[in-house]
Amino acid sequence: MKFFRKYIFPALYGLMVYFTIRLLHDVDINSRFWKRDWGLNIFEMSCSVVVGYAGIYLFKRLFKFYDERRPLQLNYQSVVRELITLVFANLVLVNVIFIPMCAFTDDGLSWADVADINVIPTLYAIIYYGITRSSTWLKAYVENKVQLEKVTNDHLQTELKFLKSQYHPHFLFNALNTVYFQMDEDLQGAKKSIEKLSELLRYQLYDQQQQVKVSNEIEYLQNFIDLQKTRSSDKLKMEVNFDNGLNGQLVYPLLFLPLVENAFKFIGGNYRLDIHATLSGNQITFRVENSIPEFESPAIRKGGIGLENLRRRLDLLYPGKYSFCTKKENDTFIAELKLEYE
C-alpha cells in the first residue's frame, strides 16, 4: 500500500485530471481524443503525470509544513488557510505546465482551455485535501476534546477541593471552642471530645477516596453529633434515625455534614432537632429539621454559606441526579437532600 501511494497513485491522479479535462474539452468541440495523433496524446499524458507527481509531492510538503509549524488544532481558520494555500500552489503548478502544453498543441490556447486547466485540477485538489486531511483533523478534534475534558476536570477538582476545605475552619473553631469550655468543668469529657475530634479529622484528612460507603459517612456523623451535643444546651431534644439498609452504598464524602452542622449552628426556640436518613430503591434521602429562634437572622433564612457550598458541590458531583431543598415551616427550618447513588 505504501508503494502504491508513493509511486502509483500520483500518476493515476495526474491521468484522472487529464482525462477529465480532455473529456470536457472534447464534448465542447465535438471531438474524440483517441482519433488524434497518439504521439500528441502521450505527450499530454506525460505532462499530466508530471503534474500528478509534482502536485502530490507539493501537497505533502505543505501538510508537513503546517503540522510542524503549529500544534494540531481543529478550527475554521486553520482549515481555510491550508486550503487556500493548497489551491494557490496547485494553480501555479498546473498553469506552469499546462498553459505551454495547450499553447503548442491542436489549435493553440483558448479561453475554454484556460478555464478547464484551472477549474478541474482545483476541484481534484480540494477532493484530495478533504480525503487526505480528514484523518488529521479527526485526530486533532479528538485530542482537543480530550485536552478540554482534562482542563475542565482539573478545574472542577480544584473547585471541589476548595469548597470542601471551607468546612474545616468552621468545624475546627466550633470543636476547639467546645473543648476549651470543657477544660474547666469536665476534664475527662474534654479528653473524650479531643479523641472524637481526632477521629473526625482523620476521616476528613486521610480516609477519603473518590467515593466512600455511606456507613462510613453515618459513623462520621455520629461522632460529629456526639461532639456537638457536649456544647449544646440542656434543652436540646434530638431524634436521630438512620435506615438500617444504609450500609455499602457508595456516595461522595461530606455531603450530609453541612446539613447537620447548619442545624446545630442555628438551632433555637424549643431546641428540637431531628435527623433522618432513609433508603428507597437507589435513592438516599437525608432530612434535617431544627427549630429556630423567633427572631431569626438573615443567615438563618438563607441557610448559611455551608449550604450554598453544598449546592455547588452537588452540581459538580451529581449533575441531574440529586434534589436539594430548604424551607421554613412555622418555627422549623427543614433541609432535605436526595441522592441517586450508583
C-alpha positions in Angstrom: 0.0 0.0 0.0 2.9 2.4 0.8 4.5 1.7 -2.6 1.1 2.3 -4.3 0.6 5.7 -2.5 4.1 6.8 -3.2 4.7 5.7 -6.8 1.5 4.7 -8.5 -1.2 7.0 -7.1 0.4 10.3 -8.2 0.5 9.1 -11.8 -3.2 8.0 -11.6 -4.0 11.3 -10.0 -2.4 13.2 -12.9 -4.1 11.0 -15.5 -7.5 11.5 -13.8 -7.1 15.2 -14.1 -6.0 14.9 -17.8 -8.9 12.6 -18.9 -11.5 14.8 -17.1 -10.1 17.9 -18.9 -9.9 16.1 -22.2 -13.5 14.8 -21.8 -15.0 18.2 -21.2 -12.9 19.8 -23.9 -13.9 17.1 -26.5 -17.6 17.4 -25.6 -17.4 21.1 -26.1 -15.8 20.9 -29.6 -17.4 17.6 -30.6 -14.1 15.8 -30.9 -12.6 12.4 -29.9 -9.1 12.5 -28.4 -8.3 8.8 -29.4 -8.6 9.9 -33.0 -5.8 12.4 -32.6 -2.1 11.6 -33.2 -1.1 9.3 -30.3 2.3 10.9 -30.1 0.5 14.1 -29.1 -1.7 12.2 -26.6 1.3 10.6 -25.0 3.0 13.9 -24.7 -0.1 15.4 -22.9 -0.5 12.4 -20.6 3.2 12.6 -19.7 2.7 16.3 -18.8 -0.3 15.3 -16.7 1.7 12.5 -14.9 4.4 15.1 -14.1 1.7 17.4 -12.7 0.4 14.4 -10.6 3.8 13.6 -9.1 4.7 17.3 -8.5 1.3 18.1 -7.1 1.2 15.2 -4.6 4.7 16.0 -3.5 3.9 19.7 -3.1 0.7 18.9 -1.1 2.6 16.6 1.3 5.3 19.2 1.8 2.6 21.8 2.6 0.9 19.4 5.1 4.2 18.7 6.8 5.0 22.4 7.0 1.7 23.2 8.7 1.9 20.2 11.1 5.4 21.2 12.2 4.7 24.9 12.4 1.9 24.8 15.0 0.2 22.4 17.4 -2.6 20.3 15.9 -5.8 22.3 16.4 -9.0 22.0 14.6 -10.5 25.4 13.8 -12.1 27.1 10.9 -9.2 29.5 10.3 -6.6 26.6 10.0 -8.7 24.7 7.5 -9.3 27.8 5.3 -5.7 28.8 5.5 -4.4 25.4 4.4 -7.0 25.0 1.7 -6.3 28.5 0.2 -2.5 27.8 0.2 -3.0 24.4 -1.4 -5.3 25.7 -4.1 -3.0 28.6 -4.9 0.1 26.3 -5.2 -1.9 23.9 -7.3 -3.0 26.7 -9.7 0.6 27.9 -10.1 1.8 24.3 -10.9 -0.9 23.4 -13.4 -0.6 26.8 -15.2 3.2 26.5 -15.5 2.9 23.1 -17.1 -0.5 23.0 -18.9 -0.6 26.5 -20.4 2.5 26.0 -22.5 1.3 22.5 -23.4 -2.0 23.8 -24.6 -0.4 26.7 -26.5 1.7 24.3 -28.7 -0.9 21.6 -29.3 -4.0 21.5 -31.6 -5.3 25.0 -32.4 -3.4 26.7 -29.6 -4.6 28.2 -26.3 -8.2 29.3 -25.9 -10.2 30.7 -23.0 -12.0 27.4 -22.7 -8.6 25.7 -22.3 -7.7 28.2 -19.5 -11.0 27.6 -17.7 -10.6 23.8 -17.9 -7.0 23.6 -16.8 -7.8 25.8 -13.8 -11.2 24.6 -12.6 -10.7 20.8 -13.0 -7.3 20.4 -11.2 -8.6 22.8 -8.5 -11.6 20.5 -7.8 -9.4 17.4 -7.7 -7.0 19.2 -5.3 -9.9 20.1 -3.0 -11.1 16.5 -3.0 -7.6 15.2 -2.3 -7.3 17.6 0.5 -10.6 16.5 2.1 -9.7 12.8 1.9 -6.1 13.2 3.0 -6.6 15.6 5.8 -9.8 14.2 7.2 -7.9 11.7 9.5 -5.6 14.5 10.6 -8.4 16.8 11.5 -10.3 14.0 13.2 -7.2 13.3 15.3 -7.0 17.0 16.2 -10.6 17.1 17.1 -10.2 14.1 19.5 -7.1 15.5 21.1 -8.7 18.9 21.6 -11.7 17.2 23.2 -9.5 15.2 25.5 -7.5 18.3 26.4 -10.6 20.3 27.1 -12.0 17.4 29.3 -8.7 17.3 31.2 -8.7 21.1 31.8 -12.3 21.1 32.8 -11.8 18.1 35.1 -8.7 19.8 36.7 -10.7 22.9 37.2 -13.6 21.1 38.8 -11.3 19.1 41.1 -9.7 22.3 42.2 -13.1 23.9 42.9 -14.3 20.8 44.8 -11.2 20.8 47.0 -11.7 24.5 47.7 -15.4 24.0 48.6 -14.6 21.0 50.7 -11.8 22.8 52.6 -14.3 25.6 53.6 -16.0 23.2 56.0 -12.9 22.6 58.0 -12.2 26.0 59.6 -15.7 26.5 60.8 -15.9 22.9 62.1 -12.5 23.2 63.9 -13.4 26.5 65.5 -16.6 25.1 67.0 -14.9 21.9 68.2 -12.0 23.7 69.8 -14.4 26.1 71.4 -16.2 23.1 72.9 -13.1 21.6 74.3 -12.0 25.0 75.7 -15.1 25.3 77.9 -14.9 21.7 78.9 -11.4 22.0 80.3 -12.5 23.9 83.4 -15.6 21.9 84.2 -15.1 18.3 82.8 -11.5 17.3 82.1 -12.5 13.7 81.2 -15.2 15.0 78.9 -12.6 17.3 77.2 -10.3 14.3 76.6 -13.2 12.4 75.0 -14.0 15.4 72.9 -10.4 15.6 71.7 -10.5 11.9 70.9 -13.6 12.3 68.8 -12.2 15.4 67.2 -9.1 13.4 66.2 -11.3 10.7 64.7 -13.2 13.3 62.7 -10.1 14.9 61.4 -8.6 11.6 60.5 -11.6 10.8 58.4 -11.6 14.2 56.7 -7.8 14.2 56.0 -6.8 10.6 55.4 -9.8 8.3 54.9 -11.1 9.9 51.7 -11.4 8.2 48.4 -13.4 9.3 45.4 -16.5 7.7 47.0 -17.0 6.1 50.4 -19.5 3.7 51.9 -22.5 5.5 53.3 -21.9 3.6 56.5 -18.6 5.4 56.9 -20.5 8.7 56.5 -23.0 7.7 59.1 -20.3 6.8 61.6 -18.6 10.1 60.9 -21.9 11.9 61.5 -22.5 10.0 64.8 -19.1 11.2 66.1 -19.9 14.7 64.9 -23.3 14.7 66.6 -21.7 13.4 69.9 -19.2 16.1 69.8 -21.8 18.8 69.2 -24.1 17.5 72.0 -21.4 18.3 74.5 -21.6 22.0 73.8 -25.4 22.1 73.2 -28.0 23.4 75.6 -29.6 21.1 78.1 -32.9 21.9 76.5 -31.8 20.1 73.3 -34.4 17.5 72.2 -32.9 15.4 69.5 -34.0 12.4 67.5 -31.6 10.6 65.2 -32.7 7.8 62.9 -30.6 6.1 60.2 -32.1 3.4 58.0 -30.6 0.0 58.6 -30.4 -0.5 54.9 -27.8 2.2 54.6 -24.6 0.2 54.5 -22.4 -0.4 51.5 -23.9 2.2 49.1 -21.2 4.5 47.6 -21.5 8.2 48.0 -19.2 11.2 47.8 -18.0 12.2 51.2 -19.0 15.1 53.5 -22.2 15.9 51.7 -24.5 15.3 54.7 -22.3 17.2 57.2 -23.3 20.7 56.2 -27.0 20.0 56.9 -26.2 18.7 60.4 -23.7 21.5 61.1 -26.1 24.1 59.9 -28.8 22.8 62.2 -26.6 22.9 65.3 -25.4 26.4 64.4 -28.9 28.0 64.0 -31.0 25.9 66.4 -33.2 27.9 68.8 -36.7 28.2 70.1 -37.7 24.9 71.8 -34.3 23.3 70.7 -35.8 20.4 68.8 -33.5 18.7 66.2 -34.5 15.7 64.1 -32.0 13.9 61.8 -33.3 11.1 59.5 -31.7 9.1 56.6 -33.8 6.7 54.6 -33.2 4.4 51.6 -35.7 3.8 48.8 -34.6 2.0 45.7 -31.4 3.6 44.5 -32.2 6.9 46.3 -30.9 8.1 49.7 -32.9 10.8 51.5 -31.3 12.8 54.2 -33.6 15.2 56.1 -32.7 17.5 59.0 -35.3 19.6 60.9 -34.4 22.1 63.6 -36.4 24.7 65.5 -35.2 28.3 65.1 -35.4 31.4 67.2 -38.5 33.5 67.0 -36.4 36.4 65.5 -34.1 34.7 63.1 -31.2 36.3 61.4 -30.8 36.7 57.5 -28.2 33.8 57.7 -30.9 31.5 59.1 -33.3 32.4 56.3 -30.6 31.6 53.7 -29.3 28.5 55.5 -25.7 29.7 55.8 -22.7 29.6 53.5 -22.2 25.9 54.1 -25.5 25.1 52.3 -24.5 27.3 49.4 -21.2 25.5 49.0 -23.1 22.2 49.3 -25.3 23.1 46.3 -22.2 23.8 44.2 -20.6 20.5 45.2 -23.8 18.7 44.3 -23.9 20.4 40.9 -20.4 19.1 40.2 -20.7 15.6 41.7 -24.3 14.7 41.0 -25.5 16.6 37.9 -29.1 15.8 37.3 -29.0 13.1 40.0 -30.0 14.9 43.1 -32.6 17.2 44.6 -31.9 19.6 47.5 -34.4 22.0 49.1 -34.6 24.1 52.2 -37.7 25.7 53.6 -39.1 27.2 56.7 -42.4 26.0 58.2 -43.6 27.9 61.2 -40.7 27.8 63.7 -38.9 24.9 61.9 -36.1 25.0 59.3 -36.1 22.0 57.0 -33.2 20.8 54.8 -33.7 17.7 52.6 -31.2 16.1 50.3 -32.0 13.2 47.9 -29.2 11.4 46.1 -29.2 8.8 43.4 -26.3 6.6 44.2 -24.6 4.2 41.7 
